[in-house]
Amino acid sequence: MATQPAKLALTPLHTAIDFYFDVALYLLVLTGFVTLASTGGLDTPSVGLVGAALAVRGYLLVTRRSVMISERWTTPLTIAYFVFFAADYFTISHSFLPATLHLALFGTVVRMFSLRRDRDYITMAILAFLMVLAAAVLTVDSVFLLSFTAFMLMAVATFVLMEMRRSGHAASIHARHSSDPREHWQLAFWLARMAPVLMLMILVGGAMLFFLMPRKQIGYLGGYAFGTDFSAGFSDHVQLGQIGEIQQSNAVVMHIQIDGDNLGRYDLHWRGVALSDFDGHTWSKPREQFLLQRWADQSFAVPRLENAALKSLVTPNRAREQMIHYRVLMEPIGTNVFFLAPWGRSISGYYRILAGDLEGGVYDLDIQHAVSRYEAYSDIAAPSPSELRTAGRNYPPQVTEIYLRLPALDPRVPRLAAQIARPERNDFDKASAIENYLRTHFDYTLELPRTAPQDPVANFLFERKRGHCEYFASSMAVMLRTLGIPSRVVNGFRSDEFNDLTGNYVIRAKDAHAWVEAYFPGYGWRTFDPTPGGSAGTPQGWSRVGLYLDAMASFWRDWIVSYDTSHQYVLGQTAVNGTRNLWEVTRNWARSHYEAMLAWARRSQQRVEHAPGRWTVIGIGVALCFLMVANLGRITRLLREVRLRLHPEHSPQQAAAMWYQRMTRVVARKGVRRSAAQTPQEFVRKIDDARLRAPVAHFTEVYEVARFGNSPADVQRLPELYEAVESATRE
């Protein structure tokens, strides 16, 4: 590697542009890398190594030093990494996207220390853009919006400087300039002002195209989020412990808005997958699924019965209903399960084919539309405890066959269940007793066992006595079955965290939950939750800062990532209704205040007639204020000229330009006007009067030295020379 010392001597203007361009390109690459790293899709070694390289590059720019990789090493390094790329793909990353990201990051680091030709700089800008493009693939988070805005700002500045640099190097005649460092700072300030303006214009134009052009909803990369803990925790085969793995994350997975609920009144279980078969370690369910019927309004009917053959026994013995309508916005978590409040009645969205199962689950079979946004109706009414106490045990054979099956159990489990339920006389009270026992005698923890026990349920009940929701739910379901009460385990979410800014319930990964449903003849399935839990509610105090971040993320996900024709329709209707309402409000306000305005005008006229002197003074003052506002620009220029006349040494170039403009205005009185295309020397030669031309030529000579040489001594001579020119114009 060759080290070149920085050139700190007098620099021409294009060299200053080169430096600013290097800084802007570095910041462009830095923002691109930060955008990519913020997605969490990069491994720690990549973040550390590339971050260290960027830190070294930033230090070299600050100290104005240059460290370059020799050209004889650049090509061998690139070839060597292409060999490593194959090894990375097949043995390390095992995926094309991470391996390609590693290749792009390696190319960025190598190119960052081998910038020699214009194509190298262009390659760097392209690599920075590819990092942002990769970030867009890896995330749908609102943090991407902030990072992308910073990237766009740096991109505007970089490409403006790139064009200035290219033009400056291609020019055959370079502009004259002084060694005043403030001249270079003026360039930096100009970029700092213009880059945001240009970026804002780009964003406004892009936003108009984005929101107005017809859009088709196809989901956003939800199908690419395969192989996650979510897909394993909400499948037809779930091993004890998988829900606990999901609960380690605090990431948001759903936003739910319930019509008419602005206070967070509900505390609901959002059903995902119900599991009926237990082998001692794993819960599973049959793979029997059926297509859901579509109604005339294009919504899908969620079956009210788990099995049509059980119609006479499953239909609830109650006529009341408590229907709620809600909207769900899901992040791409890699599962085709729809999460519904019990009990779902219908579901609608941009999905062509949906399926259901005998356990009440609903699944997306439309491979072109991953689960993202949907609406649903659910009946959350539940039978009263007094009704369930009289349900009896008239179970249909299909229920007992499926929901009473048990593997070989530790004999202590049925004995404990019988001991807890012995005082109770009906199945509902027995189930409630077991639910309460587990809630009060065991501790909740997300810490998973170091080694998988041979009998997880017995280990939880008699040895470890602490665990997460799956162990509580599994233990209760098993004990209910030993008592002859049909039961099953349900995996889903439960949260009462409410964002009162958006009116949404916020469901996080840590809210993944498992609970129990027990069957009561004539009333269907009833929910029991034996897991001790806390309450999130609506955050207060400083915790409300998170609500604003969540509101921003929710808006970004709903109105940007998932923006489609339905959103365009809503925007159009809102704009039309808003305009109509504004016009109506304005017209009604004018009508209601018309008489009041007439009365005020009459009173004002009477006041003026009774005190003309005072109102004349007030009128003059108001007129003067209007005149000052109207001439604010002229007043500002006059104050600036006064400051330059008093202290020309502070800004020699600006003071020289001011005096030259004043001189040309004085000469114009003699009929000699300077055009914008004329140089100062051409203007001097245009003057025919020798008596006027001599002082103007002398003034011009001193002006050029003061203006382009940044000379304080010469600029202080200009007022005297100006007087000489003014005297010559009066002769």
C-alpha positions in Angstrom: 0.0 0.0 0.0 1.3 3.4 -0.9 0.8 6.4 1.4 0.5 9.9 -0.1 0.7 13.0 2.1 -2.1 15.4 1.9 -1.7 18.7 -0.1 -2.2 21.4 2.3 -0.8 24.3 0.2 -2.8 26.8 -1.8 -5.5 24.8 -3.6 -7.4 25.7 -6.8 -11.2 25.7 -6.7 -11.6 22.3 -8.3 -9.3 20.7 -5.7 -11.7 22.0 -3.0 -14.5 20.5 -4.9 -12.6 17.2 -5.1 -12.3 17.2 -1.3 -16.0 18.0 -0.8 -16.9 15.3 -3.3 -14.7 12.7 -1.4 -16.5 13.6 1.8 -20.0 13.4 0.2 -19.2 10.1 -1.4 -17.9 8.7 1.9 -21.1 9.9 3.7 -23.1 8.3 1.0 -21.5 4.9 1.5 -21.7 5.4 5.3 -25.5 6.1 5.2 -26.0 3.1 2.8 -24.1 0.8 5.2 -26.0 2.1 8.3 -29.3 1.6 6.5 -28.3 -2.0 5.7 -26.9 -2.7 9.2 -30.1 -1.3 10.9 -32.2 -4.0 9.3 -30.5 -6.6 11.6 -29.9 -8.8 8.5 -26.1 -8.5 8.6 -23.9 -10.8 10.7 -21.7 -9.4 13.5 -18.4 -10.0 11.7 -19.5 -8.1 8.6 -20.8 -5.2 10.6 -17.5 -5.0 12.6 -15.1 -5.3 9.7 -16.9 -2.9 7.3 -17.5 -0.5 10.2 -13.8 -0.5 11.0 -12.9 0.1 7.4 -15.3 3.1 7.2 -13.9 4.5 10.5 -10.4 4.3 9.0 -11.6 6.0 5.8 -13.3 8.7 7.8 -10.1 9.4 9.9 -8.1 9.7 6.7 -10.5 12.2 5.3 -10.5 14.3 8.4 -6.7 14.4 8.5 -6.6 14.9 4.7 -4.4 11.8 4.1 -4.7 9.3 1.4 -4.0 5.5 1.7 -4.3 3.7 -1.5 -4.2 0.0 -2.3 -1.8 -0.6 -5.2 -3.4 -1.5 -8.5 -1.3 -4.7 -8.7 -3.1 -6.0 -5.5 -6.7 -4.9 -6.4 -7.3 -7.5 -9.2 -5.8 -10.5 -7.3 -7.9 -9.5 -4.2 -11.1 -9.4 -6.2 -10.4 -12.7 -7.9 -9.6 -14.3 -4.5 -12.9 -13.1 -3.1 -14.9 -14.6 -6.0 -13.4 -17.9 -5.0 -14.3 -17.3 -1.4 -17.8 -16.3 -2.6 -18.5 -19.9 -3.7 -17.3 -21.2 -0.3 -19.4 -18.6 1.5 -22.5 -19.6 -0.5 -22.1 -23.4 0.0 -20.6 -23.6 3.5 -21.1 -20.4 5.5 -24.2 -18.4 4.5 -26.0 -21.3 2.8 -28.1 -18.6 1.0 -27.6 -16.4 -2.1 -28.6 -13.1 -0.6 -26.2 -13.1 2.4 -23.3 -14.3 0.3 -24.0 -11.6 -2.3 -24.2 -9.0 0.4 -20.8 -10.1 1.7 -19.4 -9.8 -1.9 -20.8 -6.3 -2.2 -19.4 -5.2 1.1 -16.0 -6.6 0.2 -16.1 -4.7 -3.1 -17.0 -1.5 -1.2 -14.0 -1.8 1.2 -11.6 -2.6 -1.6 -12.9 0.2 -3.9 -12.9 2.7 -1.0 -9.1 2.5 -0.8 -8.5 2.3 -4.5 -10.3 5.4 -5.9 -8.3 6.6 -8.9 -10.5 7.0 -12.0 -14.0 8.4 -12.5 -15.4 4.9 -13.0 -14.2 4.0 -9.5 -16.2 6.8 -7.9 -19.3 5.8 -10.0 -18.8 2.1 -8.8 -18.7 3.3 -5.2 -22.0 5.2 -5.6 -23.6 2.1 -7.2 -22.4 -0.1 -4.4 -23.9 2.3 -1.8 -27.2 2.2 -3.7 -27.1 -1.6 -3.8 -26.7 -1.6 0.0 -29.9 0.5 0.4 -31.7 -1.8 -2.1 -30.7 -4.8 0.0 -32.0 -3.0 3.1 -35.3 -2.5 1.4 -35.5 -6.3 0.7 -34.6 -7.2 4.3 -37.0 -4.9 6.2 -40.3 -3.0 6.1 -39.6 -1.0 9.2 -40.1 2.7 9.4 -36.5 3.1 10.5 -35.7 2.5 6.8 -37.6 5.7 5.9 -35.3 7.8 8.1 -32.2 6.1 6.8 -33.3 6.3 3.2 -34.0 10.1 3.6 -30.4 10.6 4.9 -29.1 8.5 2.0 -31.1 10.5 -0.5 -29.8 13.8 0.9 -26.2 12.6 0.6 -26.9 11.2 -2.9 -28.1 14.7 -4.1 -25.0 16.4 -2.7 -22.8 13.7 -4.1 -24.1 13.8 -7.7 -24.1 17.7 -7.7 -20.5 17.7 -6.6 -19.7 14.9 -9.1 -21.0 17.0 -12.0 -19.1 20.1 -10.7 -16.0 18.0 -10.4 -16.3 16.6 -13.9 -17.0 20.1 -15.4 -14.1 21.6 -13.5 -11.6 19.0 -14.7 -12.9 19.2 -18.3 -12.7 23.0 -18.4 -9.8 24.4 -20.5 -9.9 27.8 -18.6 -10.3 27.7 -14.8 -12.0 30.5 -12.9 -9.9 32.8 -10.9 -10.3 32.8 -7.1 -8.5 33.8 -4.0 -6.9 31.8 -1.2 -9.7 32.9 1.2 -10.8 29.7 3.0 -14.2 31.3 3.5 -14.8 31.0 -0.2 -14.7 27.2 0.2 -17.0 27.4 3.2 -19.5 29.3 1.1 -19.5 26.3 -1.3 -20.2 24.0 1.6 -23.0 26.3 2.9 -24.5 26.5 -0.6 -24.6 22.7 -0.7 -26.1 22.4 2.8 -28.9 24.8 1.7 -29.6 23.4 -1.8 -29.3 19.6 -1.2 -32.4 19.5 1.2 -34.4 21.6 -1.3 -33.6 19.3 -4.2 -34.3 16.3 -2.1 -37.6 17.7 -1.0 -38.6 18.4 -4.6 -37.7 14.8 -5.5 -39.7 13.4 -2.5 -42.7 15.6 -3.4 -42.6 14.5 -7.0 -42.1 10.8 -6.0 -44.9 11.0 -3.5 -47.3 12.4 -6.1 -46.5 9.5 -8.5 -46.6 7.0 -5.6 -50.0 8.1 -4.3 -51.8 8.9 -7.5 -50.7 6.2 -9.9 -52.9 3.0 -9.9 -51.6 0.4 -7.5 -52.1 -3.3 -7.1 -51.9 -4.9 -3.7 -49.6 -8.0 -3.8 -48.1 -8.0 -0.3 -44.5 -7.2 0.6 -42.0 -10.1 0.6 -44.1 -12.0 3.2 -43.4 -15.1 1.3 -39.7 -14.7 1.7 -39.8 -14.8 5.5 -39.7 -18.6 5.6 -38.0 -20.8 8.1 -38.6 -18.5 11.1 -39.5 -19.4 14.7 -43.0 -18.1 13.9 -43.6 -20.6 11.1 -42.4 -23.4 13.5 -44.5 -22.1 16.4 -47.7 -21.9 14.3 -47.7 -25.1 12.3 -49.5 -28.4 12.6 -46.6 -29.9 14.6 -45.3 -27.9 17.6 -42.8 -29.1 20.1 -42.8 -27.9 23.6 -40.5 -24.9 23.9 -41.0 -23.3 20.5 -43.4 -20.7 21.7 -40.9 -19.8 24.4 -38.3 -19.2 21.7 -40.6 -16.7 19.9 -41.2 -14.9 23.2 -37.5 -13.9 23.4 -38.1 -11.1 20.9 -39.8 -7.7 21.4 -40.5 -7.1 17.7 -43.9 -6.0 16.7 -45.8 -8.6 14.7 -49.4 -7.2 14.5 -51.4 -4.1 14.8 -55.1 -4.6 15.5 -57.8 -1.9 15.3 -61.3 -2.8 16.7 -64.1 -0.6 15.5 -65.5 1.7 18.2 -62.7 1.0 20.6 -60.6 4.1 21.3 -59.7 3.2 24.9 -58.3 -0.3 24.8 -61.3 -2.0 26.5 -60.7 -5.6 25.2 -58.3 -8.3 26.5 -58.6 -11.0 23.9 -56.9 -14.2 22.9 -56.0 -14.1 19.2 -56.4 -17.7 18.0 -53.9 -19.1 15.5 -53.5 -22.9 15.6 -55.4 -25.3 17.8 -53.7 -28.6 18.5 -55.4 -31.9 19.5 -52.8 -34.7 19.6 -50.1 -35.0 22.3 -47.4 -37.6 22.3 -45.7 -36.5 25.5 -43.3 -34.0 23.9 -45.1 -32.5 20.8 -48.6 -31.2 20.1 -50.0 -31.7 16.6 -53.2 -31.8 14.7 -54.6 -33.7 11.6 -53.8 -32.1 8.2 -57.4 -32.1 7.2 -58.3 -28.8 5.7 -61.2 -27.6 3.5 -61.7 -24.5 1.3 -63.7 -21.7 2.8 -66.9 -20.6 1.1 -66.9 -17.1 -0.3 -70.0 -14.8 0.2 -71.4 -12.2 -2.1 -69.4 -9.4 -0.5 -66.2 -11.3 -1.3 -65.6 -12.2 2.3 -64.9 -15.8 3.4 -67.2 -17.6 5.8 -65.4 -19.0 8.8 -67.3 -22.2 9.8 -69.1 -21.9 13.2 -68.9 -25.7 13.6 -65.7 -27.6 14.0 -67.3 -30.6 12.3 -70.6 -30.5 10.4 -71.4 -34.0 11.7 -71.6 -32.5 15.3 -74.1 -29.8 14.3 -76.8 -30.8 16.8 -74.3 -31.0 19.7 -72.0 -28.1 19.0 -74.4 -25.4 18.3 -74.5 -23.1 21.5 -77.7 -23.1 23.5 -77.8 -19.3 23.5 -79.2 -16.7 21.2 -77.1 -13.7 22.2 -74.2 -12.4 20.2 -71.4 -9.8 20.7 -70.0 -9.2 17.3 -66.8 -7.1 16.8 -65.3 -5.9 13.5 -61.5 -5.4 13.4 -58.6 -4.8 11.0 -55.3 -6.6 11.3 -52.0 -5.4 9.9 -49.4 -8.2 10.1 -45.6 -8.0 9.6 -44.1 -10.6 7.3 -43.4 -13.3 9.9 -43.4 -16.3 7.5 -46.6 -18.0 8.5 -49.9 -18.5 6.5 -52.0 -18.5 9.6 -54.7 -15.8 10.2 -55.1 -14.8 13.8 -58.7 -14.2 14.8 -60.5 -13.3 18.0 -62.8 -16.2 19.2 -65.0 -16.9 17.5 -64.4 -15.9 13.9 -67.4 -15.5 11.6 -66.0 -14.0 8.4 -62.7 -12.7 7.0 -61.9 -10.6 4.0 -58.8 -9.2 2.2 -56.8 -9.5 -1.0 -56.8 -13.3 -0.9 -58.2 -15.7 -3.5 -58.1 -19.0 -1.7 -58.5 -19.6 2.1 -58.8 -22.8 3.9 -60.0 -23.9 7.4 -59.6 -26.9 9.6 -61.6 -28.9 12.1 -60.0 -26.9 15.0 -61.2 -23.5 13.8 -58.0 -22.4 12.2 -57.9 -20.3 9.0 -55.0 -20.5 6.5 -53.8 -18.6 3.4 -53.4 -20.8 0.3 -52.9 -17.8 -2.1 -49.2 -18.0 -2.9 -49.3 -14.6 -4.6 -50.6 -12.8 -1.5 -48.9 -13.4 1.8 -50.8 -12.7 5.0 -50.5 -8.9 5.6 -53.8 -7.0 5.9 -57.2 -8.4 6.5 -60.5 -7.6 8.2 -62.7 -10.0 10.2 -65.9 -10.3 12.3 -65.9 -12.4 15.5 -68.5 -13.2 18.1 -66.8 -12.8 21.4 -69.9 -13.6 23.5 -69.2 -16.4 26.0 -71.6 -18.5 28.0 -71.9 -17.7 31.7 -70.3 -19.9 34.4 -73.8 -20.9 35.6 -74.7 -22.1 32.1 -71.5 -24.1 31.8 -72.0 -25.7 35.2 -75.2 -27.4 33.8 -73.6 -28.6 30.5 -73.3 -32.2 31.6 -71.2 -34.9 29.8 -73.2 -35.8 26.8 -70.1 -35.7 24.5 -70.4 -36.9 20.9 -68.1 -39.8 20.1 -66.0 -37.8 17.7 -65.1 -35.4 20.5 -64.1 -38.1 23.0 -62.2 -40.0 20.4 -60.0 -37.0 19.5 -59.8 -34.8 22.6 -59.4 -37.4 25.3 -56.4 -39.3 23.8 -53.4 -39.4 26.1 -49.9 -40.9 25.9 -48.3 -42.9 28.7 -48.2 -40.5 31.7 -46.4 -40.3 34.9 -48.9 -41.7 37.5 -48.4 -38.6 39.6 -50.2 -36.4 36.9 -53.7 -38.0 37.1 -53.4 -38.2 40.9 -52.6 -34.5 41.1 -55.6 -33.7 38.8 -58.0 -35.8 40.8 -56.7 -34.2 44.1 -57.3 -30.7 42.8 -60.7 -31.4 41.3 -62.0 -33.6 44.1 -64.1 -30.9 46.0 -65.8 -29.8 42.8 -69.1 -31.3 41.5 -69.2 -30.2 37.8 -66.7 -30.1 34.9 -66.5 -26.3 34.7 -65.6 -25.9 38.4 -63.0 -28.7 38.0 -61.4 -26.9 35.0 -61.4 -23.6 36.9 -59.8 -25.3 39.9 -57.0 -26.6 37.8 -56.6 -23.3 36.1 -56.3 -21.5 39.4 -54.0 -24.1 40.9 -51.5 -23.6 38.1 -51.7 -19.9 38.2 -51.0 -19.7 42.0 -48.5 -22.6 42.6 -46.1 -22.2 39.7 -43.7 -19.5 38.5 -43.5 -18.0 35.0 -40.1 -17.9 33.2 -38.9 -17.7 29.7 -35.7 -19.6 30.6 -35.8 -22.9 28.8 -34.5 -26.2 30.4 -30.8 -26.8 29.6 -31.6 -30.4 28.6 -34.9 -31.7 27.2 -36.6 -33.8 30.0 -38.0 -37.2 29.2 -41.4 -36.2 30.4 -41.8 -32.4 30.1 -45.2 -32.3 31.8 -44.1 -34.3 34.9 -40.9 -32.4 35.0 -42.8 -29.1 35.1 -45.4 -30.2 37.6 -43.2 -32.0 40.2 -39.5 -30.9 39.7 -38.9 -27.6 37.9 -42.2 -25.9 38.8 -41.6 -23.0 36.6 -41.8 -22.5 32.8 -43.6 -20.5 30.1 -47.1 -20.7 28.8 -46.7 -23.9 26.8 -45.9 -25.9 29.9 -48.9 -24.3 31.8 -51.3 -25.0 28.9 -50.0 -28.5 28.2 -50.2 -29.5 31.9 -53.8 -28.2 32.2 -54.9 -29.9 29.0 -53.4 -33.2 30.0 -54.9 -33.1 33.5 -58.4 -32.2 32.1 -58.2 -35.2 29.8 -57.3 -37.5 32.8 -60.6 -36.2 34.3 -62.5 -37.1 31.2 -62.9 -33.4 30.0 -62.1 -32.9 26.3 -59.4 -30.3 25.8 -56.9 -29.0 23.4 -54.0 -26.5 23.3 -54.2 -23.3 21.2 -51.2 -21.2 20.1 -51.7 -17.6 19.3 -51.2 -14.1 20.8 -52.5 -12.3 23.8 -51.8 -8.6 24.6 -53.6 -5.6 26.1 -50.9 -3.1 25.0 -52.9 -0.3 23.5 -51.6 2.7 21.5 -54.2 5.5 22.1 -52.5 7.6 19.4 -53.5 5.2 16.6 -56.3 3.3 18.3 -54.4 0.0 17.7 -53.6 -2.9 19.9 -49.8 -3.6 19.6 -49.0 -7.3 19.4 -45.3 -8.2 19.8 -43.4 -11.5 19.5 -43.1 -11.7 23.3 -46.9 -11.8 23.3 -47.0 -15.2 21.7 -49.1 -17.4 23.9 -50.5 -20.8 24.5 -53.8 -21.5 26.4 -56.4 -24.3 26.8 -59.9 -24.8 25.3 -62.2 -27.2 27.0 -65.4 -28.6 25.4 -68.8 -28.3 27.0 -71.8 -30.0 25.3 -74.3 -27.6 23.9 -71.9 -24.6 24.3 -68.8 -25.6 22.3 -65.3 -24.7 23.3 -64.5 -22.4 26.3 -61.2 -20.7 26.9 -59.1 -21.3 30.0 -55.7 -19.6 30.6 -53.7 -21.2 33.4 -50.6 -19.0 32.8 -50.0 -16.2 35.4 -49.6 -13.0 33.5 -49.1 -9.2 33.9 -50.7 -6.3 32.2 -49.2 -3.9 29.7 -52.1 -1.5 29.1 -51.5 2.0 27.8 -47.9 3.3 28.5 -47.6 6.4 30.6 -44.9 9.0 31.2 -41.7 8.6 29.3 -42.9 5.2 28.0 -45.3 7.1 25.7 -42.3 8.0 23.5 -42.6 4.4 22.2 -46.2 5.1 21.2 -45.1 7.8 18.8 -42.5 5.5 17.3 -45.0 2.8 17.0 -47.5 5.2 15.4 -44.9 6.2 12.8 -44.0 2.5 12.1 -47.7 1.6 11.8 -48.3 4.5 9.3 -45.2 3.5 7.3 -46.3 -0.2 7.1 -50.0 0.5 6.3 -49.7 3.5 4.0 -46.4 3.0 2.3 -45.5 -0.7 2.3 -49.0 -2.0 1.9 -50.4 1.0 -0.1 -52.8 -0.2 -2.8 -56.0 0.7 -4.7 -58.1 0.6 -1.5 -55.9 3.1 0.1 -56.1 5.3 -3.0 -59.9 5.1 -2.8 -59.9 6.1 0.9 -57.5 9.0 0.1 -59.7 10.2 -2.7 -62.9 10.0 -0.7 -61.2 11.7 2.2 -60.0 14.5 -0.1 -63.4 15.0 -1.7 -65.3 14.9 1.7 -62.7 17.2 3.3 -63.0 19.8 0.5 -66.8 19.6 0.6 -66.9 19.9 4.4 -64.4 22.8 4.4 -66.6 24.6 1.9 -69.7 24.0 3.9 -68.1 25.1 7.1 -66.7 28.3 5.5 -70.1 29.1 4.0 -72.0 28.5 7.2 -69.4 30.5 9.2 -69.8 33.4 6.7 -73.6 33.3 7.0 -73.6 33.1 10.8 -71.1 36.0 11.1 -72.4 38.2 8.3 -74.6 40.3 10.6 -71.8 40.4 13.3 -69.4 41.8 10.7 -71.9 44.4 9.5 -72.4 45.5 13.1 -68.6 45.7 13.7 -68.2 47.8 10.6 -70.9 50.2 11.8 -69.3 50.5 15.2 -65.9 51.1 13.6 -67.3 53.9 11.4 -68.8 55.6 14.5 -65.5 55.4 16.4 -63.6 57.0 13.5 -66.2 59.8 13.2 -66.0 60.5 17.0 -62.1 60.4 17.2 -60.7 61.2 13.7 -57.3 62.3 15.0 -56.5 59.2 16.9 -57.6 56.9 14.1 -55.6 58.9 11.6 -52.5 58.3 13.6 -53.3 54.6 13.9 -53.9 54.4 10.1 -50.6 56.0 9.4 -48.8 53.6 11.7 -50.5 50.6 10.0 -49.6 52.0 6.6 -45.9 52.4 7.7 -45.9 48.9 8.9 -47.2 47.6 5.6 -44.6 49.7 3.8 -41.8 48.3 5.9 -43.0 44.7 5.3 -43.3 45.4 1.5 -39.8 46.9 1.4 -38.2 44.5 3.7 -35.8 43.3 1.0 -34.6 46.9 0.2 -34.2 47.6 3.9 -32.1 44.5 4.3 -29.9 45.5 1.4 -29.4 49.0 2.8 -28.4 47.6 6.2 -26.0 45.2 4.5 -24.4 48.1 2.5 -24.1 50.2 5.6 -22.3 47.3 7.3 -20.0 46.8 4.4 -19.1 50.5 4.2 -18.3 50.6 7.9 -16.3 47.4 8.0 -15.1 46.4 4.4 -12.1 44.5 5.8 -14.5 41.8 7.2 -15.7 40.8 3.7 -13.4 42.4 1.1 -14.9 40.5 -1.9 -18.5 41.4 -1.1 -17.6 45.0 -0.3 -15.7 45.4 -3.6 -18.7 44.0 -5.5 -21.0 46.5 -3.7 -18.8 49.5 -4.6 -18.5 48.3 -8.2 -22.3 48.1 -8.5 -22.6 51.6 -7.1 -20.0 52.9 -9.6 -21.8 51.4 -12.6 -25.1 53.0 -11.5 -23.3 56.4 -11.3 -21.8 56.0 -14.7 -25.2 55.0 -16.1 -26.4 58.5 -15.4 -24.1 59.7 -18.2 -25.7 57.2 -20.6 -23.0 54.5 -20.4 -24.7 51.3 -19.2 -22.9 48.1 -18.5 -24.4 44.9 -19.8 -24.3 41.6 -17.9 -22.2 40.0 -20.6 -19.4 42.6 -20.4 -16.3 42.1 -18.3 -15.1 45.1 -16.2 -12.3 45.8 -18.7 -14.7 45.7 -21.7 -16.9 48.2 -19.9 -13.9 50.6 -19.4 -13.2 50.4 -23.2 -16.8 51.2 -24.0 -16.5 54.7 -22.3 -15.7 57.3 -25.0 -15.3 60.2 -22.7 -11.6 60.2 -21.7 -12.2 62.3 -18.6 -14.6 59.7 -17.3 -12.8 56.7 -18.6 -9.6 57.5 -16.6 -11.1 57.4 -13.0 -13.3 54.4 -14.0 -10.2 52.5 -15.3 -8.4 53.3 -12.0 -11.4 52.2 -10.0 -11.7 49.0 -12.0 -8.0 48.1 -11.5 -8.2 48.5 -7.7 -11.6 46.7 -7.7 -10.2 43.6 -9.4 -7.3 43.3 -7.0 -9.7 43.7 -4.0 -12.4 41.4 -5.4 -10.2 38.5 -6.8 -7.3 39.0 -4.5 -9.4 39.3 -1.4 -7.3 42.4 -0.4 -8.6 44.4 2.6 -6.2 47.3 1.9 -7.4 47.8 -1.7 -11.1 47.6 -0.8 -10.6 50.5 1.7 -9.4 52.6 -1.3 -12.6 52.1 -3.2 -14.8 54.8 -1.5 -12.2 57.5 -2.4 -12.0 56.3 -6.0 -15.8 56.1 -6.1 -15.9 59.8 -5.2 -13.5 60.5 -8.1 -15.8 58.7 -10.5 -18.8 60.5 -9.2 -17.1 63.9 -9.6 -16.2 63.0 -13.2 -19.8 62.3 -14.0 -20.8 65.8 -12.8 -18.3 67.6 -15.1 
